[in-house]
Amino acid sequence: MAGFSGDWAFAFGVLGNIVSFFVFLSPLPIFYKIYTKKSTEGYQSIPYVVALFSAMLWIYYAFLKTNTTLLITINTFGCFIETLYVGFYLFYAPKKARVQTIKLLLLLVVGGFGAIVLVGQFLFEGAVRVQVVGWICLVFSLCVFVAPLCIVRQVIKTKSVEYMPFLLSLFLTLSAVLWFFYGLLLKDFNIAIPNVLGFIFGIIQMVLFIMYNKKEEDFVKEQNLPELKNHVIILHNDKNCPELSEEQIIEIVKLGSLISCTHKFDLALCLQENIAEDHKKLRKTLEI
């Protein structure tokens, strides 16, 4: 029976490694967008710094226990990729965000992890050390799942999912399920417990994404040009008519579509009359 549980634990651990691999790679579209725009814009560095710190803690915990090779493999990759993310973020972040990120790195990665290793090595021994480090890993694993929720507040406030990492939320949810069963089968509740909340938080993020993404799509549809039924736009080759940009013509089309009492909209005549009456008003209307 123990061997059966061990086989299933290994299977879930391997699947957990595969899904967690994609969890660590899921922010790549975000960083590609940062690269193309040469700016971090509204993105936060907190999820990546916390994920780096958590990966380091799990490696330390795995070395203290036995039969935890699968934890070491995925978290070693996690340390590597999260370090790249943080470095990339620092390169493109504005001064204020860069300073905040550096402070967070010094607080967690340098001070926090260093203190935990020193305290664990000198104040505790054997099973007690494993238990203490395990509880610390549990707490900061929860932080990894909670960290993207800082973006949830921004999503609710702005009603926009532009900065909601949906792929990260999706893969975190799948990863939480797999690692929960891995920890449960190994009877390691330091691994299993945080993944319960990880699953819940992941579902919340995906629900919010679907809600606000649908609202954004509906809003875009509402902003589309109305059908121009029974409307004819007449363009005259008149030298007195100023040249218009594509955006200005679209605005005039919108105005023409609102005219329900006539079936023809003489663009040149309308422009000439407006220029004669109030040139400044025309410039404001057409956004010249």
C-alpha positions as CSV (number, residue, x, y, z in Angstrom):
1,M,0.0,0.0,0.0
2,A,2.9,2.3,0.9
3,G,4.5,1.5,-2.5
4,F,1.2,2.2,-4.3
5,S,0.9,5.6,-2.6
6,G,4.6,6.3,-3.4
7,D,4.0,5.6,-7.1
8,W,1.0,7.9,-7.2
9,A,3.0,10.6,-5.3
10,F,5.8,10.3,-7.8
11,A,3.3,10.6,-10.7
12,F,1.7,13.7,-9.3
13,G,5.1,15.1,-8.5
14,V,6.2,14.6,-12.1
15,L,3.0,16.2,-13.4
16,G,3.5,19.0,-10.8
17,N,6.9,19.6,-12.2
18,I,5.6,19.8,-15.8
19,V,2.7,22.2,-14.9
20,S,4.9,24.3,-12.6
21,F,7.4,24.6,-15.4
22,F,4.7,26.3,-17.4
23,V,3.8,28.4,-14.3
24,F,7.3,29.8,-14.3
25,L,7.1,30.4,-18.0
26,S,3.6,31.9,-18.1
27,P,4.8,35.5,-17.4
28,L,6.8,35.5,-20.6
29,P,4.1,37.4,-22.6
30,I,4.1,40.1,-19.9
31,F,7.9,40.5,-20.2
32,Y,7.7,40.5,-24.0
33,K,5.2,43.3,-23.8
34,I,7.6,45.1,-21.4
35,Y,10.4,44.6,-23.8
36,T,8.4,45.9,-26.8
37,K,7.2,49.0,-24.9
38,K,10.5,49.5,-23.0
39,S,8.5,50.1,-19.9
40,T,7.1,48.1,-17.0
41,E,3.9,50.3,-17.0
42,G,1.5,49.1,-14.4
43,Y,3.1,45.7,-13.8
44,Q,4.2,44.8,-10.3
45,S,7.5,43.0,-9.3
46,I,6.0,41.6,-6.1
47,P,4.8,38.2,-7.5
48,Y,8.3,37.5,-9.0
49,V,10.3,38.5,-5.9
50,V,8.0,36.5,-3.7
51,A,8.1,33.5,-6.1
52,L,11.9,33.6,-6.1
53,F,12.0,33.7,-2.3
54,S,9.5,30.8,-2.0
55,A,11.5,28.7,-4.5
56,M,14.7,29.2,-2.4
57,L,12.9,28.2,0.8
58,W,11.5,25.0,-0.8
59,I,15.0,24.0,-2.0
60,Y,16.2,24.5,1.6
61,Y,13.3,22.5,2.9
62,A,13.8,19.7,0.3
63,F,17.5,19.3,1.3
64,L,16.4,18.8,4.9
65,K,14.0,16.0,4.0
66,T,14.4,12.8,2.1
67,N,12.7,11.6,-1.1
68,T,12.0,15.2,-2.2
69,T,14.1,15.3,-5.4
70,L,11.0,16.5,-7.4
71,L,10.8,19.6,-5.2
72,I,14.5,20.3,-5.8
73,T,14.3,20.0,-9.6
74,I,11.4,22.4,-10.2
75,N,12.4,25.0,-7.6
76,T,15.9,25.1,-8.9
77,F,14.5,26.0,-12.3
78,G,12.1,28.4,-10.5
79,C,15.1,30.3,-8.9
80,F,16.8,30.6,-12.2
81,I,13.8,31.9,-14.2
82,E,12.5,34.2,-11.4
83,T,16.0,35.8,-11.1
84,L,15.8,36.5,-14.9
85,Y,12.4,38.1,-14.5
86,V,13.4,40.3,-11.6
87,G,16.6,41.4,-13.4
88,F,14.6,42.2,-16.6
89,Y,12.0,44.1,-14.5
90,L,14.8,46.2,-12.9
91,F,16.2,47.0,-16.3
92,Y,13.0,48.5,-17.6
93,A,11.4,49.8,-14.4
94,P,11.2,53.5,-13.6
95,K,13.3,54.7,-10.8
96,K,10.6,54.5,-8.1
97,A,9.6,50.9,-9.0
98,R,13.3,49.9,-9.3
99,V,14.0,51.2,-5.8
100,Q,11.0,49.4,-4.3
101,T,12.0,46.1,-6.0
102,I,15.6,46.3,-4.7
103,K,14.3,47.0,-1.2
104,L,12.0,44.0,-1.4
105,L,14.9,41.8,-2.7
106,L,17.1,42.9,0.2
107,L,14.3,42.3,2.7
108,L,13.2,38.9,1.5
109,V,15.9,37.2,-0.5
110,V,19.0,38.5,1.3
111,G,17.8,39.3,4.8
112,G,14.8,36.9,5.2
113,F,16.3,33.8,3.6
114,G,19.7,34.4,5.3
115,A,18.0,34.7,8.7
116,I,15.9,31.6,8.2
117,V,19.0,29.5,7.2
118,L,21.0,30.8,10.2
119,V,18.2,30.3,12.7
120,G,17.4,26.9,11.3
121,Q,21.0,25.7,11.4
122,F,22.0,27.0,14.8
123,L,18.8,27.0,16.9
124,F,17.1,23.8,15.8
125,E,18.1,20.2,15.0
126,G,16.7,17.2,13.3
127,A,12.9,16.9,12.9
128,V,12.3,20.1,14.7
129,R,14.4,22.0,12.1
130,V,12.4,20.3,9.3
131,Q,9.1,21.2,10.9
132,V,10.0,24.9,11.5
133,V,11.3,25.3,8.0
134,G,8.3,23.5,6.6
135,W,5.9,25.9,8.4
136,I,7.8,28.9,7.0
137,C,7.6,27.4,3.5
138,L,3.9,26.9,4.0
139,V,3.4,30.6,4.9
140,F,5.4,31.9,2.0
141,S,3.8,29.5,-0.4
142,L,0.5,31.2,0.5
143,C,2.2,34.5,-0.3
144,V,3.0,33.2,-3.8
145,F,-0.6,32.4,-4.4
146,V,-1.8,35.7,-2.8
147,A,0.8,37.9,-4.5
148,P,-1.1,38.2,-7.9
149,L,-4.1,39.4,-5.9
150,C,-2.5,42.8,-5.7
151,I,-3.3,43.0,-9.4
152,V,-6.9,41.9,-8.6
153,R,-7.5,45.2,-6.7
154,Q,-6.2,47.1,-9.7
155,V,-8.5,45.1,-12.0
156,I,-11.6,45.8,-9.9
157,K,-10.7,49.5,-9.6
158,T,-10.0,50.1,-13.3
159,K,-12.4,47.4,-14.6
160,S,-9.7,46.4,-16.9
161,V,-7.9,43.0,-17.2
162,E,-4.9,44.5,-19.1
163,Y,-2.6,43.6,-16.2
164,M,-4.2,40.4,-15.1
165,P,-1.9,37.5,-15.9
166,F,-4.6,35.0,-16.9
167,L,-2.1,32.3,-17.9
168,L,-0.3,32.6,-14.5
169,S,-3.7,32.2,-12.7
170,L,-4.6,29.2,-14.8
171,F,-1.4,27.3,-14.4
172,L,-1.2,28.1,-10.7
173,T,-4.6,26.6,-10.2
174,L,-3.6,23.4,-12.1
175,S,-0.3,23.3,-10.2
176,A,-2.1,23.7,-6.9
177,V,-4.3,20.6,-7.6
178,L,-1.3,18.4,-8.5
179,W,0.9,19.5,-5.6
180,F,-1.9,19.1,-3.2
181,F,-2.3,15.4,-4.1
182,Y,1.5,15.1,-4.1
183,G,1.7,16.4,-0.5
184,L,-1.4,14.4,0.6
185,L,0.0,11.1,-0.7
186,L,3.4,11.8,1.0
187,K,1.5,12.9,4.2
188,D,3.4,16.2,4.0
189,F,0.8,18.8,5.0
190,N,3.4,21.6,4.6
191,I,3.0,20.9,0.9
192,A,-0.7,20.1,0.7
193,I,-2.3,22.8,2.8
194,P,-1.1,26.0,1.0
195,N,-2.2,24.5,-2.3
196,V,-5.8,24.4,-1.1
197,L,-5.8,28.2,-0.9
198,G,-3.8,28.3,-4.1
199,F,-6.6,26.6,-5.9
200,I,-9.3,28.9,-4.4
201,F,-7.3,32.1,-5.2
202,G,-6.6,30.8,-8.7
203,I,-10.3,30.3,-9.4
204,I,-11.1,33.8,-8.0
205,Q,-8.6,35.3,-10.4
206,M,-9.9,33.5,-13.4
207,V,-13.5,34.4,-12.6
208,L,-12.5,38.0,-12.4
209,F,-10.7,37.8,-15.7
210,I,-13.7,36.3,-17.5
211,M,-16.0,38.9,-15.9
212,Y,-14.0,42.0,-16.8
213,N,-12.7,40.7,-20.1
214,K,-16.3,40.2,-21.2
215,K,-17.2,43.7,-20.1
216,E,-14.2,45.1,-22.1
217,E,-15.3,43.2,-25.2
218,D,-18.9,44.5,-24.8
219,F,-17.6,48.0,-24.4
220,V,-15.5,47.8,-27.6
221,K,-18.5,46.5,-29.5
222,E,-20.5,49.5,-28.3
223,Q,-17.8,51.8,-29.5
224,N,-17.8,50.4,-33.0
225,L,-19.2,52.5,-35.8
226,P,-23.0,52.2,-36.2
227,E,-24.4,50.8,-39.5
228,L,-24.7,53.6,-42.0
229,K,-28.0,52.6,-43.5
230,N,-29.5,55.1,-45.9
231,H,-26.6,57.5,-45.4
232,V,-24.5,58.7,-48.3
233,I,-21.3,60.6,-47.8
234,I,-20.4,62.9,-50.7
235,L,-16.8,64.0,-51.0
236,H,-16.0,66.9,-53.3
237,N,-12.6,67.5,-54.7
238,D,-12.6,71.1,-53.3
239,K,-9.4,73.0,-52.7
240,N,-11.1,74.9,-49.9
241,C,-11.7,71.7,-48.0
242,P,-8.8,71.0,-45.6
243,E,-7.1,67.6,-45.8
244,L,-8.3,65.2,-43.1
245,S,-6.6,62.4,-41.3
246,E,-8.2,59.0,-41.2
247,E,-9.2,59.5,-37.6
248,Q,-11.0,62.8,-38.4
249,I,-12.9,61.2,-41.3
250,I,-14.1,58.4,-38.9
251,E,-15.3,61.1,-36.5
252,I,-17.2,62.8,-39.3
253,V,-18.7,59.5,-40.3
254,K,-20.0,59.0,-36.8
255,L,-21.6,62.5,-36.9
256,G,-23.1,61.7,-40.3
257,S,-24.6,58.5,-39.0
258,L,-26.5,60.5,-36.3
259,I,-28.3,62.6,-38.9
260,S,-31.6,60.8,-39.4
261,C,-33.6,63.6,-41.1
262,T,-31.6,63.5,-44.3
263,H,-30.1,60.8,-46.4
264,K,-27.2,62.7,-47.8
265,F,-24.3,64.2,-45.9
266,D,-22.3,66.7,-47.9
267,L,-18.9,66.6,-46.3
268,A,-17.4,69.5,-48.2
269,L,-20.4,71.8,-47.7
270,C,-20.5,71.1,-44.0
271,L,-16.8,71.8,-43.6
272,Q,-17.0,75.1,-45.5
273,E,-19.9,76.3,-43.5
274,N,-18.2,75.5,-40.2
275,I,-15.0,77.1,-41.3
276,A,-16.9,80.3,-42.2
277,E,-18.8,80.3,-38.9
278,D,-16.2,79.3,-36.4
279,H,-12.8,78.0,-37.5
280,K,-11.6,77.4,-33.9
281,K,-14.7,75.3,-33.2
282,L,-14.0,73.2,-36.3
283,R,-10.4,72.6,-35.2
284,K,-11.6,71.4,-31.8
285,T,-14.3,69.2,-33.3
286,L,-12.0,67.6,-35.9
287,E,-9.1,67.5,-33.4
288,I,-6.7,69.1,-35.9
